[in-house]
Amino acid sequence: MLPDQYCQHKAAKSGSSFYVSFRFLPSERRRAITALYAFCREVDDIVDDFPSDPGGARRKLDGWRREIADMYAGRPDHPIMQALMPHLEVYSLEKKYLDAIVDGMEMDLEKKRYGDFSELERYCWHVAGTVGILAARIFGATRRKTQEYAEKLGLAFQLTNIIRDVGEDAARGRVYLPADEMNVFGVSVDDLRNRRQTSAFRELMQFQAKRALGFYDEAFALLPDQDRLSQKPGIMMASIYRELLLEIGRCGFPVLIKRVSLTKVRKFWLAWKAWVNG
């Protein structure tokens, strides 16, 4: 299997909303973003693949740090790195952001709770803000403000993921909801683990969703008109993720008992509409 094929298989297998938007890109940019996304999936899976062996997970993450270093030295070994290397200079993909993504995944091994939103925001920057910056460059960003837009949008995406996955994460022993906010709303970790869909929990989730929606709004307010056309793939992703967040709210935030999702048809409709109107 060729490196680009490996990345395409990895990205398509995930079934993510992000992959939908890649299909609208020119071939070179599509290969670059698919390779980046495959890298993110690969390192993200490590923590889940080693739930009772943090040492093994750290060794795997250290292996990816070496893979990144080898790629920037012109000696890529892993097929994902082989697929990504030709795009590094073309799109100014800096090593520090790929390293930061791996650091973010390692935070999942070291930290099971976040005391307040500032701690959570730091984690989100590592695992999502960095990806937003790199993706915006691949899409064709030309303005400094576009990087700020991409960071905010990455944060909004990650907060949406956290809201969607509260129940699944709690079952794995991870709680991303800020501890101080849980205390304010009277929701305990035991409530999450025991899947108690209380009114207090719904109020907490309404608060989380309102903040996430605010970051979507902040992101789009930052996007310069000059880069709006190039950043359409991000706009498409946002239309899908924002609608998912709204759907979770319309359902009453049942995230402790089920995973809310959008149908493929609905995702494609939202993506197409964003492409035409974005």
C-alpha positions as CSV (number, residue, x, y, z in Angstrom):
1,M,0.0,0.0,0.0
2,L,1.4,3.4,-1.0
3,P,1.8,6.1,1.7
4,D,-1.1,8.2,0.4
5,Q,-3.3,5.2,0.2
6,Y,-2.4,4.3,3.8
7,C,-3.4,7.7,5.0
8,Q,-6.7,7.7,3.0
9,H,-7.6,4.3,4.4
10,K,-6.9,5.6,8.0
11,A,-8.9,8.8,7.5
12,A,-11.9,7.1,5.8
13,K,-12.0,4.3,8.4
14,S,-12.5,6.9,11.2
15,G,-15.9,8.0,9.7
16,S,-15.2,11.5,11.0
17,S,-17.1,14.6,9.9
18,F,-13.7,16.1,8.9
19,Y,-13.1,13.6,6.2
20,V,-16.3,14.7,4.4
21,S,-14.9,18.2,3.8
22,F,-11.6,16.9,2.3
23,R,-13.3,15.6,-0.8
24,F,-13.9,19.2,-2.0
25,L,-10.2,20.1,-2.0
26,P,-7.8,20.1,-5.0
27,S,-5.7,16.8,-5.0
28,E,-2.5,18.1,-3.6
29,R,-4.2,19.9,-0.6
30,R,-6.4,16.9,-0.1
31,R,-3.4,14.6,0.1
32,A,-1.7,16.9,2.6
33,I,-4.7,17.3,4.9
34,T,-5.5,13.6,4.7
35,A,-1.9,12.8,5.8
36,L,-2.1,15.3,8.7
37,Y,-5.5,13.8,9.7
38,A,-4.1,10.3,9.6
39,F,-1.2,11.3,11.8
40,C,-3.7,12.8,14.3
41,R,-5.8,9.6,14.3
42,E,-2.7,7.4,14.7
43,V,-1.4,9.2,17.8
44,D,-4.9,9.7,19.3
45,D,-5.6,6.0,19.1
46,I,-2.5,5.2,21.2
47,V,-4.0,6.4,24.5
48,D,-7.1,4.3,24.0
49,D,-5.1,1.3,22.8
50,F,-3.1,1.2,26.1
51,P,-5.7,1.9,28.8
52,S,-3.9,-0.1,31.5
53,D,-0.3,0.4,30.2
54,P,0.6,4.1,30.4
55,G,4.3,3.2,30.0
56,G,3.6,1.4,26.8
57,A,1.6,4.4,25.5
58,R,4.5,6.8,26.4
59,R,6.9,4.6,24.5
60,K,4.7,4.7,21.5
61,L,4.3,8.5,21.7
62,D,8.1,8.8,22.1
63,G,8.3,6.7,18.9
64,W,6.2,9.2,17.1
65,R,8.4,12.0,18.3
66,R,11.3,10.2,16.7
67,E,9.2,9.7,13.5
68,I,8.6,13.5,13.4
69,A,12.2,14.3,13.9
70,D,13.3,11.8,11.2
71,M,10.7,13.3,8.8
72,Y,12.0,16.8,9.2
73,A,15.6,15.4,8.8
74,G,14.5,14.0,5.4
75,R,14.4,10.3,6.6
76,P,10.7,9.4,7.0
77,D,10.0,5.8,7.9
78,H,6.3,5.5,8.7
79,P,4.0,5.7,5.7
80,I,2.2,8.7,7.3
81,M,5.4,10.6,7.6
82,Q,6.3,9.6,4.0
83,A,3.0,11.0,2.8
84,L,3.3,14.2,4.9
85,M,6.9,15.1,4.2
86,P,6.4,16.5,0.6
87,H,4.0,19.0,2.0
88,L,6.0,20.4,4.9
89,E,7.8,23.2,3.0
90,V,4.9,23.9,0.6
91,Y,2.5,24.7,3.4
92,S,4.9,25.8,6.1
93,L,4.0,23.0,8.4
94,E,6.2,23.6,11.4
95,K,7.6,20.8,13.6
96,K,6.7,22.5,16.8
97,Y,3.0,22.0,16.1
98,L,3.3,18.3,15.4
99,D,5.3,17.9,18.5
100,A,2.7,19.8,20.5
101,I,0.0,17.4,19.2
102,V,2.0,14.4,20.6
103,D,2.5,16.4,23.9
104,G,-1.3,16.8,24.1
105,M,-1.9,13.1,23.7
106,E,0.6,12.5,26.5
107,M,-1.4,14.9,28.7
108,D,-4.2,12.3,28.5
109,L,-1.9,9.8,30.3
110,E,-0.9,12.3,33.0
111,K,-4.2,14.1,33.7
112,K,-7.6,12.7,34.3
113,R,-9.3,15.9,35.6
114,Y,-9.0,19.6,34.8
115,G,-9.4,22.0,37.6
116,D,-10.7,24.9,35.6
117,F,-11.3,26.0,32.0
118,S,-7.9,27.6,31.6
119,E,-6.3,24.1,32.2
120,L,-8.8,22.5,29.8
121,E,-8.1,25.3,27.2
122,R,-4.4,24.5,27.3
123,Y,-5.1,20.8,26.6
124,C,-7.5,21.8,23.8
125,W,-4.8,24.0,22.2
126,H,-2.4,21.1,22.1
127,V,-4.8,18.5,20.6
128,A,-6.9,20.8,18.4
129,G,-5.7,24.4,18.2
130,T,-2.4,23.1,16.7
131,V,-4.3,21.0,14.1
132,G,-6.4,24.0,13.2
133,I,-3.3,26.1,12.5
134,L,-1.8,23.4,10.3
135,A,-5.0,22.7,8.5
136,A,-5.6,26.4,7.8
137,R,-2.1,26.6,6.2
138,I,-2.8,23.6,4.0
139,F,-6.1,25.1,2.9
140,G,-4.3,28.3,1.8
141,A,-4.3,30.8,4.7
142,T,-2.6,34.1,3.8
143,R,-3.5,36.4,6.7
144,R,-2.2,36.4,10.3
145,K,-5.8,36.7,11.7
146,T,-6.6,33.4,10.0
147,Q,-4.3,31.6,12.4
148,E,-6.3,33.1,15.3
149,Y,-9.5,32.0,13.6
150,A,-8.1,28.4,13.2
151,E,-7.1,28.2,16.9
152,K,-10.5,29.3,18.0
153,L,-12.2,26.9,15.7
154,G,-10.1,24.0,16.8
155,L,-11.1,24.9,20.4
156,A,-14.7,24.9,19.4
157,F,-14.4,21.5,17.7
158,Q,-12.7,20.0,20.8
159,L,-15.2,21.3,23.2
160,T,-17.9,19.8,21.0
161,N,-16.2,16.5,21.1
162,I,-15.9,16.7,24.9
163,I,-19.6,17.4,25.2
164,R,-20.5,14.6,22.8
165,D,-18.2,12.0,24.6
166,V,-18.8,12.8,28.3
167,G,-20.3,9.4,29.0
168,E,-17.7,7.4,27.0
169,D,-14.8,9.4,28.6
170,A,-16.2,8.9,32.1
171,A,-16.3,5.2,31.5
172,R,-12.6,5.3,30.7
173,G,-11.8,7.3,33.8
174,R,-11.4,10.6,32.1
175,V,-13.4,13.8,32.9
176,Y,-12.7,16.8,30.8
177,L,-15.5,19.0,32.2
178,P,-13.8,21.6,34.5
179,A,-14.0,20.5,38.2
180,D,-14.8,24.0,39.4
181,E,-17.8,24.2,37.0
182,M,-19.0,20.8,38.0
183,N,-19.0,21.9,41.6
184,V,-21.0,25.0,40.8
185,F,-23.7,23.0,39.1
186,G,-23.7,20.2,41.8
187,V,-22.6,17.4,39.5
188,S,-20.1,14.8,40.7
189,V,-17.8,12.4,38.9
190,D,-19.9,9.6,40.3
191,D,-22.9,11.2,38.6
192,L,-21.1,10.9,35.3
193,R,-19.8,7.3,35.9
194,N,-23.3,6.2,37.0
195,R,-24.9,7.9,34.0
196,R,-27.3,10.1,36.1
197,Q,-29.1,12.4,33.6
198,T,-30.2,14.9,36.3
199,S,-31.5,18.4,35.7
200,A,-28.2,19.7,37.3
201,F,-26.3,17.7,34.7
202,R,-28.4,19.2,31.8
203,E,-27.8,22.7,33.2
204,L,-24.1,22.0,33.3
205,M,-24.1,20.8,29.7
206,Q,-26.1,23.8,28.6
207,F,-23.4,26.0,30.0
208,Q,-20.7,24.0,28.2
209,A,-22.6,24.1,24.9
210,K,-23.2,27.9,25.2
211,R,-19.4,28.5,25.6
212,A,-18.6,26.2,22.7
213,L,-21.1,28.0,20.5
214,G,-19.4,31.3,21.5
215,F,-16.1,30.0,20.3
216,Y,-17.6,29.2,16.9
217,D,-18.9,32.8,16.7
218,E,-15.5,34.2,17.8
219,A,-13.7,32.1,15.2
220,F,-15.8,33.3,12.3
221,A,-15.6,36.9,13.5
222,L,-11.8,36.6,13.2
223,L,-11.7,35.1,9.7
224,P,-10.5,37.7,7.2
225,D,-12.6,38.1,4.0
226,Q,-9.4,37.6,1.9
227,D,-9.1,34.0,3.3
228,R,-12.8,33.1,3.4
229,L,-12.7,31.2,0.1
230,S,-9.5,29.2,0.9
231,Q,-10.9,28.3,4.3
232,K,-14.1,26.8,3.1
233,P,-13.1,23.3,4.2
234,G,-12.9,24.5,7.8
235,I,-16.3,26.3,7.4
236,M,-17.8,23.1,6.1
237,M,-16.4,21.2,9.2
238,A,-17.8,23.9,11.4
239,S,-21.2,23.7,9.9
240,I,-21.3,20.0,10.7
241,Y,-19.9,20.2,14.2
242,R,-22.0,23.2,15.2
243,E,-25.1,21.4,14.0
244,L,-24.1,18.3,16.0
245,L,-23.7,20.5,19.1
246,L,-27.2,22.0,18.5
247,E,-28.6,18.5,17.9
248,I,-27.2,17.3,21.2
249,G,-28.9,20.2,22.9
250,R,-32.2,19.6,21.2
251,C,-32.1,16.0,22.4
252,G,-31.7,17.2,26.0
253,F,-28.0,16.3,26.3
254,P,-28.4,12.5,26.6
255,V,-24.6,12.1,26.3
256,L,-24.3,9.9,29.4
257,I,-26.4,7.2,27.9
258,K,-25.8,7.5,24.1
259,R,-23.6,9.0,21.5
260,V,-25.5,11.6,19.5
261,S,-24.6,11.8,15.8
262,L,-25.7,13.1,12.4
263,T,-26.5,10.9,9.5
264,K,-24.1,10.8,6.5
265,V,-26.8,12.4,4.3
266,R,-27.2,15.3,6.8
267,K,-23.5,15.8,7.0
268,F,-23.1,15.9,3.2
269,W,-26.0,18.3,2.9
270,L,-24.5,20.6,5.6
271,A,-21.1,20.4,3.9
272,W,-22.5,21.1,0.4
273,K,-24.6,24.1,1.7
274,A,-21.5,25.5,3.5
275,W,-19.5,25.1,0.3
276,V,-22.1,26.9,-1.8
277,N,-22.9,29.7,0.7
278,G,-19.7,29.8,2.8
